[in-house]
Amino acid sequence: MITFDTSQRISAASGMVLIVLMQVDGDEVVKTIILAGIGGVSSYLVTLTVKYLIHFFRRRW
């Protein structure tokens, strides 16, 4: 199994952010950040919902 330390993860994330910011116009940066935030929050909420449903159905049967 390959493990990555924190510095590698931060470097990879900052590199991806820089690439995205260079390709997006100045007006669209705020829109991109907002949409990324909405996507992250919705993904987190779906994950919590699935965990809750799995826990609920396991407890029920």
Residue, then its C-alpha position, 0 to 999 in steps of 0.5 A: m500500500i502506498t501512503f502519502d504524507t501531508s506535504q505531498r497532499i498539500s502540494a498536489a492540491s495546490g498544483m491543481v488549484l493553480i492550474v484551475l485558476m490559470q485556466v479560469d477567467g477572473d470573473e469566473v473564479v468566484k463562481t468556480i469557488i462557490l460551485a466547488g463548495i456546493g459540490g463538496v457540501s452536497s457530497y458530504l451530505v450524501t455520504l452522511t445520508v448513506k451512512y445513516l441509511i445503512h445504520f438504520f437498515r442494519r439495526r432494523w434487521 
